[in-house]
Amino acid sequence: MVVSRQRGVDGKYLTVEMLKRKDILALILIVFPWTLLIKFWQQHSDNPLPPSQRDQFTEDASDFKNPASHRTPKSLKSPGRVVEDSAGRTALVSRLLENSGLNYTHLNVETPRNLKVRTNPKERRIPRGTMQRNLALRWLRRNINLNSGHKGVVYFADDDNAYSLELFEEMRWTRKISVWPVAFVGGLRYESPKINSLGKVSGWRTVFDPRRPFAIDMAGFSVNLQLILGKPQAYFKLRGVKGGYQESSLLQDLVTLSDLEPRAANCTKVLVWHTRTERPVLVNEGKKGFTNTSVEI
């Protein structure tokens, strides 16, 4: 993407623009079958890395108790880090990435079984994607020097969201942390930061636990790369975090409420939709000879 100018924030918008379903589908950037996609690219497009410049290595991820395999570019100007929740890189995701034509780094770490399965009936929610996001954060900190001046934005994209391309244009101007509305979350048409008369975030338009330090969906913010590199202690907390507090567990270590930067026309436009991915109902699978286990899906 090429950015020619910085766009301002217009506080005069009073309604949220909701696109029709057919427009949403047309604006889907990527919906891939992995647990986490971290979208990371330069704010300036000088000397982009050609897709062919890729190589491969394996890194020890002993602190995650699982190996993490990488396919990493020879330059740090690759736009994406893809983290797969698996013991190894699967052929399905590897082939999907190869065919995408994108520059990428493919990592993997498997979530332990005791975090995937509810072992305590009183536990409201098991955090998903935490180890994968933390592995990606660690990769960035290990491979990019804070003093290098490398410019970029970190965004935690996921496999069950749909994105307008305009969202990625908006987040290019992130100085610390940008925020915007997210549709179809919390049992609402959309959730959003509250913006006061000074154009600053003053709270959260949400029904579920609005007193959370950062009552925002994972798809509702982006972080300047330099902020990630400058605060190496900031990670998503794996344990002791209530449902809905994963975002706060990271953001509290990075910024305060006053540091947040409203985007998407002062948080009046919806540019990302939590469309969800559901387990398919295959009630007829295996009937009348339709099953073919050799076909990868």
N, C-alpha and C positions, 0 to 999 in steps of 0.2 A: 504494500500500500504506500502511496505517496501523499504526504501532507503538505499542502501549499500555504496554509494559513491557519491561525488559531481562531476558533469560533467562540463567541461570547455566550453568556448565559442570559436568557431573556426571562425576566420575572413576570411578564404579563400573561403568560399562558395560564388558563384557568381550568382546563379540562385535560384529561388523559386521553391520548389518541390510541384507540384499540383497533388494530388491523383485522380485517376479515380473515377467516380461516385460510382461504386460498392464498391470501397475501402472506400469511405466516409461513405456509409451506414453501412459498417461493423464496422467502428470505432465510430459510434454514441455512446456516453456514456449515454446520457439521453435527451429525448425531452418530457417534461411533460407539461400538460395543465394548467400551472399557470403562473402568470406574472413574478415571480422572483424566482430563486433558488440561494441561497448563499452557495457556496461550501466551507466548513471550516473543516479542519482536522489537526491532529498533524503532525509535520514533522518527528516524531519518533513514531513507532507503539507499544511502550511498553504498556502492560495492556489495550488493546482495550476493549471497552464496548460491551458485548454481545447484540444482537438485542433484547433480551427479557427484558432487563433492561430499561423499559420506564415507565413513569407515565404521569399524565396530570394535568394541572392547567390553570387558566385563569388570565390574567394580564390586568389591566386597562391601556388603551392607550388613555387617554382623550386628550392628545395633538394632536392626530391624529383624534379626534372626532369620534372614532370607537373602539369597543372592539377588542382586539387581543387574540386569543385563542392559547394556546401552547400545544404541546405534547412534553415534554422535557425529556431527559435522566437524571438519578440520578447522572451521572458524566458529566463533561464538555468535555469529549472526544468524543462527538458525531460528525460525519463528516459533517452534513448538516443542514442548516436552510432553510426551504421552506416557502415562504411568498405568500399567495394567495390573489388576489385582489377580495375580497368579504366581505359581512357583517358578514359571519360566515364560519366556515370550512365546505366545501361541502363534501357530502358523496363520490363523485367521486374521488376527490383528496385524501381524507383520506384513502379510500380503496386502491387506487393506491400505496400510501406510505406503508401501511400495507403489501401489497403483494410484495413490492420491496426487503424486507429483509435487508434494510439499516437502520442505526441509523439516526434519524432525529428529528428536532423540527419543528412542523407545526404551523405557525403563520398566522394571516390574518388581513388585514385592507383594507377597501373599499375606492377606489378613489372617491371623491365627483363628482357628476354628472356634475358640472360646469367645472371640469377639464377634463372630458371625452368627452364633446361635445364642438365643436368650437362655441363660443358665439361671437367672434370678427372675422369678415371676413378677417381682415388684419393680424391676428395672423398666423404665418407660421406653428407652430407646438406646440401641447400640450405635455408637458413632460409626458412620460408613465413610470410607475414603480417607480416613485420617492418616494412616500410614503412607498411603500413596501421595497425598499432598505434602507430607513432611519429607518424603524421599526427594520429591521434586525441589523443594526449598533447599534441601541440603546439597543437591546437585548444583544449583545455581551458586550457592556460597562457596562450594569447592572449586568451581570452574571459572568464576568471574571475580577478578580482583576489585575490591571496593575502590581502590585508587586509580583504576583504569579509565574511569569516566564513562564506562559503557552505559548507554541510554536504552531503557526499555520499560515495559509495563508487564506486570504479572497478573494474569486473570485465571481464576479457577473455573474453567469450563467443565461441563459434565455431559454424560451421555443421554440425559433425559431432559435436555433443554433445547429450545430453538432460538436462534439469534438473528437479529437484523444486522446486516453489514454496517449499518450506521452506528451501532453500538461500539464497534471497534474503532471507528473514526473518532467517536466521542472520547474514548478512554486514552487516546494518544496524548492528550494534554494533561494527564495525571501528574500533579506535582508531589503529592503524598498519597492520598487515597481518594478516588472518585467513587461516587455512589449514584444510584438511579433506581427507579421502580422495577419490580419483577412481577409478572402476571401469573395467576393461577397458583398461588401459594397461600398457606395459612387458611384455607377455606374461603378465600376472597378472590375477586376478579383480579386484584393486584394489591401488593403491599408497597409502601413507599416511605422514604424519609420525609419528615415534616420540615418545611422550609419557612423560616421567619421572614420578617420584612427586610432584614439585612442580607437576605440571600444565604443564610447559614442554616445548617441542620440543627434543629432544636428538639427533635424527638422522632417518633416512628408511628406511621399509620399502619397499625397491625392490631389484630385481636388477640393473637397468641402472645402472652407475656410481654407486653409493650415496655416493661421496666427493665428488660435485658439491657446491659450496657450498650450493645450494638444489635438491635432487634432487626437484623437484616438477613436476607437469604444469601447463600454462597455465590449465587449468580449476580448479586446486586452491588458488587464493588470490584475495583481493580487497585493494584498497589504499584507505586513507582519502584522499579528495580533497585535503585540506590537505597531506598528505605529498607528493603529486605536485606540487602547486603550490610547496611550500617547497624542493624539490630539483630545480630546472629542468635540471640537468645529467644527470638520470637518464633514459636512453632504452634501448631494445633495441639491441644492437650488430648492425650489418648484416654486417660482415666480421670475419674472424678468430675466429669463435665456432664451436666444435665442436657437432655434433649433440647435442641435449639440454641445451645450456647457455644457450639463449636466456633462459629464466626467470631464471637466475643473473645474466645480464648486466645485467638491470634491478634485481633485488632487492638485489644487492650494493651498489648506489648508494643504496639507500633505508634498509636496516635490517641488523641483525645477527641471528643465529639466536635470541638471547634475546628479541628484540622480537616474535617471531611469536606470534599468539594462536590457540590451538586452538579450533575450533568443531565443530559437528556432534557434540554429546555427547562432547567430548574426543577427537575424531577416531575415533569408533567407529561412526558412521553414514555410509552412502554416500548422497549426495544429488545426485551428478552422474555421468553415464555417458558414456564416450567411445565412442559408438555407431558413429561413422565414416560418411562418405559415400563410396560407391564409384562408379567410372565404370560406367554401365549397359552391359550386353552386349546389343546390338541386332542379333543375328544375322539376324533376319527382316525388318529394316527395308528397305523398297524392294521387297519381294516381293509380287506379286499386287496391285500398286497401292495398297498401304497407306501409302506415303510422301506426306505433304503438308507441304511446307516452309513454307507460309504460317502454320501453327499454331505459336505460340511455346510452348516448353516450358522 
